[in-house]
Amino acid sequence: MANHKATKKDVRQAAKRRDRNRYYGKTTRNAIRDIKEITEPGAFTEKMPDVVSMIDKLAKRGVIHKNKASNLKRKLARKVPVTKAA
């Protein structure tokens, strides 16, 4: 690491961003896991917009790729008919 003030600041900022991104990513993964375990259709449709919003925010921030976000949302949306039939 260089000893320039700007480089030291960049390292601090990158660490802060990395921690923040890891927190948001882990929180979203936990929300996805929890929504997959729901068996009631009403509870699923109630929580689905919140989880989709979390996924979209990750893609907007660049934590995950926009296509990965789309794939995650598609997989969650496919679960709705299975939940209603059960």
C-alpha positions as CSV (number, residue, x, y, z in Angstrom):
1,M,0.0,0.0,0.0
2,A,1.3,3.4,-0.9
3,N,1.8,6.0,1.8
4,H,-0.3,8.8,0.1
5,K,-3.1,10.3,2.0
6,A,-5.5,9.7,-0.8
7,T,-4.6,6.0,-1.1
8,K,-5.1,5.5,2.6
9,K,-8.5,7.1,2.3
10,D,-9.4,4.9,-0.6
11,V,-8.5,1.8,1.4
12,R,-10.7,3.0,4.3
13,Q,-13.6,3.8,2.0
14,A,-13.3,0.4,0.2
15,A,-13.4,-1.4,3.5
16,K,-16.4,0.5,4.6
17,R,-18.2,-0.2,1.3
18,R,-17.2,-3.9,1.4
19,D,-18.7,-4.3,4.9
20,R,-21.8,-2.5,3.9
21,N,-22.2,-4.6,0.7
22,R,-21.6,-7.9,2.6
23,Y,-24.3,-6.9,5.2
24,Y,-26.9,-6.1,2.5
25,G,-26.1,-9.2,0.6
26,K,-26.3,-11.5,3.6
27,T,-29.6,-9.8,4.7
28,T,-31.1,-10.3,1.3
29,R,-29.9,-14.0,1.1
30,N,-31.6,-14.6,4.5
31,A,-34.8,-13.0,3.3
32,I,-34.8,-15.1,0.2
33,R,-34.2,-18.2,2.3
34,D,-37.1,-17.3,4.7
35,I,-39.5,-16.6,1.9
36,K,-38.7,-19.9,0.3
37,E,-39.8,-21.7,3.5
38,I,-43.2,-20.0,3.6
39,T,-46.1,-22.3,2.9
40,E,-49.1,-19.9,3.2
41,P,-50.0,-18.0,0.0
42,G,-51.0,-14.9,1.9
43,A,-47.8,-14.5,3.8
44,F,-45.8,-15.2,0.6
45,T,-47.5,-12.5,-1.4
46,E,-47.2,-10.1,1.5
47,K,-43.4,-10.5,1.8
48,M,-42.6,-10.9,-1.9
49,P,-42.5,-7.1,-2.7
50,D,-40.1,-6.5,0.1
51,V,-37.7,-9.2,-1.0
52,V,-37.9,-8.1,-4.7
53,S,-37.1,-4.6,-3.6
54,M,-34.0,-5.8,-1.7
55,I,-32.8,-7.7,-4.7
56,D,-33.3,-4.7,-6.9
57,K,-31.3,-2.5,-4.6
58,L,-28.4,-4.9,-4.6
59,A,-28.4,-4.8,-8.4
60,K,-28.6,-1.0,-8.4
61,R,-25.7,-0.8,-6.0
62,G,-23.6,-3.2,-8.1
63,V,-23.4,-5.8,-5.4
64,I,-24.9,-8.4,-7.7
65,H,-25.3,-8.4,-11.5
66,K,-28.6,-7.2,-12.9
67,N,-29.1,-10.6,-14.6
68,K,-28.6,-12.4,-11.4
69,A,-31.2,-10.2,-9.8
70,S,-33.6,-11.0,-12.6
71,N,-33.0,-14.7,-12.2
72,L,-33.5,-14.6,-8.4
73,K,-36.8,-12.7,-8.9
74,R,-37.9,-15.2,-11.6
75,K,-37.2,-18.2,-9.3
76,L,-39.2,-16.6,-6.5
77,A,-42.1,-15.7,-8.7
78,R,-42.3,-19.3,-9.9
79,K,-42.8,-20.4,-6.4
80,V,-46.1,-18.6,-6.1
81,P,-48.3,-21.1,-8.0
82,V,-46.7,-24.0,-6.1
83,T,-47.6,-22.3,-2.9
84,K,-51.2,-21.6,-4.0
85,A,-51.7,-25.2,-5.1
86,A,-50.4,-26.6,-1.8
